[in-house]
Amino acid sequence: MLRTPFQSGLLAMAVAMVCSLVSTAQIMMPVAPGSTGKVLHAQGQVQVLKDEVPWALNVGDLVNPRQEILTGLDGYAKIQVPDGSIFEIFPNSRATFRSNQGNLRELLDLWVGRVKVHIEKLNGKPNPNRIQTPSAVISVRGTTFDVTVENDDETLVLVEEGQVAVQHALMPFSDAKILNGGDYLRVYKNQPLAQKQLDRGQVLQKMMRMMADIWLNQPRVNGGGTSAPVPGAGPSTVPVGLPGDTGAPAPPPSAPPPPPPGF
């Protein structure tokens, strides 16, 4: 059916009005309760994209679903969600907060950089959340863990405590790997999941700290070594503390030895 120019003009105006109303409705769509994040701490360059425009994030600001968080060379932020869970985002990182607004279990999409996540349990029960990267999907129920994306091809997952399940993002039918505290796993984009590994670096750090504590708590002699008093030995065998150490200060070089007992 042929339309007159007047009818065509009316139709075009109606289509434009409908598109405008739809666009306005999308912009004004309310944020679901419990879906925002609150900035607890921020330092350096930390921004959030609002309509593709970067805005600085400050303490007390809210991050809404589907907003992208960016950090610079010195950027760091700690953000808390309503259930008490917290995630930290470190320098040179880019992540999307709740990319699926309708699913509160999808916490972050990490594109590059590093985040540390602590998921709080809900009344002592598991609290399912998910972190996604270009190569991995990390499912958690209540734990503390790190996720690092150095590039599109590699994701490093390290569990501090609790348990997470890691699945390949591009090979969804492969078996998930379960990681416990101290385990880590590298996920490569074009390779099946490898075996989990123990975080030997973390164990080594703990051993070094223990050795340092033992060393600092030992008594010291003038030569810098450690020694313990020998029962029945004379005064010259008793360890003497260095300046600044706990214990008796070193006597002057010219001081005579103390008289023996009974004099």
VOKOL-586405 format. One line per field, with one value per residue (C-alpha): residue number from 0; x, y, z. Coordinates in steps of 0.001 Angstrom, whole numbers. Layout:
<lummis>
seq [NUM; ...];
u [X; ...];
v [Y; ...];
w [Z; ...];
</lummis>
This chain:
<lummis>
seq [0; 1; 2; 3; 4; 5; 6; 7; 8; 9; 10; 11; 12; 13; 14; 15; 16; 17; 18; 19; 20; 21; 22; 23; 24; 25; 26; 27; 28; 29; 30; 31; 32; 33; 34; 35; 36; 37; 38; 39; 40; 41; 42; 43; 44; 45; 46; 47; 48; 49; 50; 51; 52; 53; 54; 55; 56; 57; 58; 59; 60; 61; 62; 63; 64; 65; 66; 67; 68; 69; 70; 71; 72; 73; 74; 75; 76; 77; 78; 79; 80; 81; 82; 83; 84; 85; 86; 87; 88; 89; 90; 91; 92; 93; 94; 95; 96; 97; 98; 99; 100; 101; 102; 103; 104; 105; 106; 107; 108; 109; 110; 111; 112; 113; 114; 115; 116; 117; 118; 119; 120; 121; 122; 123; 124; 125; 126; 127; 128; 129; 130; 131; 132; 133; 134; 135; 136; 137; 138; 139; 140; 141; 142; 143; 144; 145; 146; 147; 148; 149; 150; 151; 152; 153; 154; 155; 156; 157; 158; 159; 160; 161; 162; 163; 164; 165; 166; 167; 168; 169; 170; 171; 172; 173; 174; 175; 176; 177; 178; 179; 180; 181; 182; 183; 184; 185; 186; 187; 188; 189; 190; 191; 192; 193; 194; 195; 196; 197; 198; 199; 200; 201; 202; 203; 204; 205; 206; 207; 208; 209; 210; 211; 212; 213; 214; 215; 216; 217; 218; 219; 220; 221; 222; 223; 224; 225; 226; 227; 228; 229; 230; 231; 232; 233; 234; 235; 236; 237; 238; 239; 240; 241; 242; 243; 244; 245; 246; 247; 248; 249; 250; 251; 252; 253; 254; 255; 256; 257; 258; 259; 260; 261; 262];
u [0; 1348; 1635; 1418; 4428; 2361; 1690; 5352; 6376; 3967; 5296; 8907; 8025; 6289; 9285; 11621; 9441; 9338; 13129; 13569; 11272; 13079; 16481; 15275; 13850; 17174; 19074; 16648; 16343; 16697; 19631; 18564; 18853; 21979; 23774; 26064; 29556; 30859; 34421; 36063; 39534; 41049; 44455; 46256; 44472; 41202; 38369; 34991; 33530; 30101; 28756; 32342; 33527; 36111; 35216; 37514; 36472; 36712; 35956; 32190; 31367; 29102; 29928; 26881; 26443; 28003; 30413; 34071; 36767; 40197; 43394; 46607; 50233; 49601; 45891; 44349; 40811; 38967; 35262; 32588; 29270; 26137; 26669; 29967; 32235; 35198; 37387; 40622; 41781; 45474; 47500; 47153; 43892; 40582; 37451; 33703; 31542; 28498; 28381; 25089; 22963; 20267; 22600; 24206; 26404; 28483; 30778; 33586; 34899; 38665; 40152; 43695; 45563; 45032; 42246; 42054; 38621; 37191; 33718; 31753; 29472; 25775; 24683; 27408; 26274; 28038; 27736; 28190; 30012; 31842; 34867; 35482; 38603; 39330; 40505; 38980; 35785; 36373; 33455; 33605; 31366; 33281; 37038; 39983; 41914; 43917; 43295; 45890; 45478; 48775; 47358; 44426; 46191; 46981; 45193; 46786; 44497; 46009; 43894; 44822; 42146; 38954; 38193; 37450; 36534; 38305; 36936; 38223; 36262; 36638; 36458; 33354; 32979; 36342; 36406; 36786; 39810; 39262; 41841; 42335; 44334; 47934; 47103; 47512; 46677; 47656; 44982; 46045; 43572; 44316; 45301; 43291; 43507; 46761; 47128; 46900; 50143; 51114; 52208; 55770; 56614; 54078; 55449; 59018; 58020; 56500; 59677; 61820; 59650; 59960; 63744; 63900; 61835; 64147; 67214; 65835; 64881; 68315; 70814; 73811; 77512; 79905; 80948; 77364; 76765; 74481; 75377; 73862; 75393; 77364; 76542; 79502; 81537; 83231; 81950; 83942; 81744; 78460; 77129; 77159; 74523; 75402; 74352; 70645; 70075; 68133; 70275; 73331; 75381; 78963; 81484; 84201; 87420; 89456; 87076; 88679; 86902; 84650; 86202; 85477; 82749; 83751; 85958];
v [0; 3379; 6042; 9749; 11876; 13055; 9459; 8520; 11517; 10545; 6970; 8162; 10435; 7553; 5269; 7990; 8540; 4812; 4531; 7562; 6099; 2750; 4460; 6595; 3528; 1733; 4698; 5157; 1436; 1153; -708; -3911; -3776; -5430; -5278; -2275; -2100; 540; 1864; 1357; 2503; 4075; 5458; 6491; 6429; 4505; 5182; 3830; 4154; 5794; 5920; 5376; 8435; 7789; 9133; 9047; 6685; 7932; 6454; 6147; 6052; 3327; 1058; -86; -3316; -3416; -589; -1056; -348; 816; 1306; 3053; 2402; 3403; 2570; 428; 85; -2039; -2496; -4173; -5629; -5783; -9390; -8335; -9820; -7694; -7527; -5593; -4427; -3714; -1501; -1804; -3729; -3668; -5439; -5292; -5359; -7658; -7857; -9760; -7407; -10010; -12567; -11439; -14531; -13143; -10818; -9797; -10188; -9603; -8676; -7859; -7279; -8699; -8911; -10438; -11646; -12557; -14110; -14038; -16949; -16232; -17257; -19878; -21322; -21266; -18044; -18934; -16305; -16399; -14645; -14912; -14207; -14687; -18240; -19342; -19442; -19485; -20580; -19937; -20449; -18665; -18213; -15878; -16116; -14189; -14036; -12593; -12116; -11197; -11459; -13029; -16394; -16986; -16820; -17579; -18615; -18872; -19870; -18421; -20243; -22159; -23867; -22842; -24692; -23645; -24473; -23632; -20765; -22036; -25768; -25924; -29706; -30370; -31373; -28567; -28525; -28088; -25874; -25726; -23306; -23081; -24512; -22632; -23277; -21669; -21730; -21293; -20229; -22969; -25811; -28149; -27590; -28796; -30327; -28026; -27316; -26502; -22918; -23706; -20002; -19404; -22326; -21041; -17575; -19051; -21034; -17927; -15987; -18780; -18849; -15075; -15230; -17894; -15823; -12634; -14391; -15952; -14263; -12717; -12324; -9589; -11488; -11432; -15123; -16816; -18630; -19847; -19687; -22771; -23951; -23508; -21472; -18237; -14792; -14646; -17357; -15563; -13967; -10199; -8277; -5934; -2276; -2152; -5797; -6887; -8031; -6556; -3995; -4814; -3638; -1133; -2783; -1350; -2577; -5222; -8579; -8901; -10517; -14230; -15203; -15122; -12003];
w [0; -1032; 1659; 1159; 2211; 5192; 6338; 5884; 7966; 10758; 10723; 10957; 13884; 15697; 15234; 16551; 19612; 20402; 20079; 22318; 24978; 24890; 25197; 28117; 29866; 29534; 30974; 33879; 34648; 38428; 39957; 41688; 45498; 46833; 43495; 44037; 45471; 47898; 47801; 51207; 50202; 47098; 46260; 43110; 39771; 40126; 37669; 36661; 33181; 33017; 29472; 28266; 30231; 33014; 36485; 39495; 42299; 45867; 49279; 49750; 46013; 44639; 41721; 39759; 37780; 34314; 35121; 34263; 36860; 35703; 37724; 36704; 37622; 41252; 41425; 44154; 45520; 48062; 47316; 49441; 48284; 50465; 51646; 53254; 50584; 49521; 46452; 46018; 42621; 42079; 39665; 35890; 36079; 34223; 35449; 34856; 37979; 37742; 33942; 34249; 36351; 36815; 38408; 41671; 41685; 38821; 40731; 38366; 34854; 35096; 31722; 32788; 36044; 39518; 42078; 45548; 46588; 49998; 49861; 53106; 53925; 54436; 57926; 57926; 54596; 51215; 49218; 45528; 43466; 40185; 38715; 34980; 32925; 29214; 29945; 33260; 35316; 39088; 41280; 45032; 48046; 50769; 50613; 49983; 46727; 44111; 40374; 37983; 34234; 32601; 29081; 27243; 27157; 30838; 34188; 37558; 40444; 43938; 46945; 50326; 52312; 51642; 48352; 44763; 41584; 38377; 34944; 31483; 29936; 26369; 27136; 29354; 29109; 30730; 34398; 36921; 39216; 42956; 44682; 48448; 50584; 49338; 45877; 42640; 39005; 35715; 33038; 29409; 26748; 24219; 26571; 28800; 32539; 34070; 37513; 40511; 42365; 45917; 46442; 47445; 47455; 50209; 52237; 51770; 52967; 56126; 56810; 56318; 58750; 61330; 60952; 61301; 64486; 65944; 65054; 66576; 69816; 70372; 72797; 71032; 71794; 70732; 67631; 66359; 66929; 69434; 72596; 75854; 79350; 80393; 83948; 86325; 83863; 84835; 83972; 80757; 79183; 79881; 76658; 76649; 74722; 71898; 72180; 71455; 72374; 75414; 78324; 80081; 78144; 77244; 79924; 78908; 77640; 80565; 83289; 85552; 85951; 89027; 92144; 92665; 95150; 98875; 98690];
</lummis>
